[in-house]
Amino acid sequence: MSRTGVPSAAAMLHQVRQVYGRRFRWSSPFVHLLTLTVVTFGVLAPLICHRLLYSYFYLRRWHLNTMSQEFLTQNQQEGQAALRYFEELQIPNASKASNGDAFRPLLLITIITVQRQNGFHYVLQVASHFHRLLQKCGARCQTHRILLCNVESDPNSHQDVRLLSSFFPMVSRDKTGENPDPRVNQFEKEKQDYIFCLEQSLLVYNPEYVLIVEDDAVPEEEIFVVLQHLLLARFSKPYLRDALYFKLYHPERLQHYLNPEPMRILEWLGVGMFLGPVLNCMYSWATGRPSLSWPIVLFFALYSMALSELVGRHYMLELRRLAPTLYNIVPVTECCTPAMFFSAPSAHRALGYLKGLQCRQGFAKDIALYSLLHTKQENAYVVEPNLVRHVGMYSSLRLNDHPKLL
């Protein structure tokens, strides 16, 4: 201390050293947590997650082209396998494949298909998976049926559907006498095709529920087990029973927490509130410190929230596949329509609404359906994780000679 009462520079330096010495001791929580943060986000997560497609740590420049090509090659092989599946499958008798089946199914699976100029046989992949899963499902799925809806302008040119018509009932515009106006844009035509297939689904079988599936949406293995649980235990609840539709697919790249959906922010906070105390207890056990420290709990809450977002919410959702009861039902978002689940009453309502809308560039059928939730005061939901895989990298609407996974 100097004569003026002001601490000398040496004394101040000594005090700073004492403070930082206590803070930066190896036994200090600050050092522990700083080291954990650096090692996790600077070393371990980038090393482990650099090939995870939907992670922020994904190295796009390194892996995207290779992974896209590998996916296309594998998908082409799966298309050939689906072709062999139906070529080797015994053709059922006419009564089983006819449209005149008087039985009213609980669930009708309608596959909307159009001819695509490639060798991936998308519709064969979808149909073969559904057929195999129905056989595997056994007695529980005896109330389910499959219907093909061929919306190709020249239905006879769709070779894959010609093969499938021996196994499943089929509807097409040439059989109903309906023809779309050739002057409409492709987005309006897609909506009209959707209306046609949904309308025919109700007319042909009058089912209790309709699952409209596009011809590049391959079902997951557990789809029927989960749907059975949802029908028995979840969809009967009043706020879900009157929903306009349920989406069974949402693009993985749009499943992060940092999105416009408020429910995801609440879910993200829930992750922090759960893992914060858990990780704090693990840290206390490992270091022998008091069992509860709110600053450390807050750190671990933020740490777990950051890690779950950066690694990817999609991969956390995959853990819900462990049991049907873990599947989540949350308010829907506008994109996309590979697999849509309707009850019969909601399907009739959706048809009435869609017939009054005109689709165009920027207002495709998925956005049109989503717009009804506001204009018609309806509700709709999405099931998480996805119950179908979108395998169609070649779009029937947009030309893309070099498709990528992202």
Protein Blocks (a to p, Z undefined) as FASTA:
>chain_A
ZZkopacfklmmmmmmmmmmmmmgmklmklmmmmmmmmmmmmmmmmmmmmgmkbcklcfk
lmmmmmmmmmmmmmmmmmmmmmmmmmmpccddfklmpcklmbdcfbdcdddddddddfko
mmlmmmmmmmmmmmmnmmmlmmgccddddfbfblmlmmklmmmmmmpccddfklnopacd
fkbcfklmmmmmmmmmmmmmmmmnopabdcdddfkbccdfklmmmmmmmmmmmmmpmklm
mpmbdcfbdcfklmcfbbcblklmmmmmmmmmmmmmmmmmmmmmmnopafbdfklmmmmm
mmmmmmmmmnopklmmmmmmmpmklpccddddfbdckbccddfklmmmmmmmmmmpccde
hiafklmmmmmmmmnopacddddddfbdcfblbcfkbgcfbdcfZZ
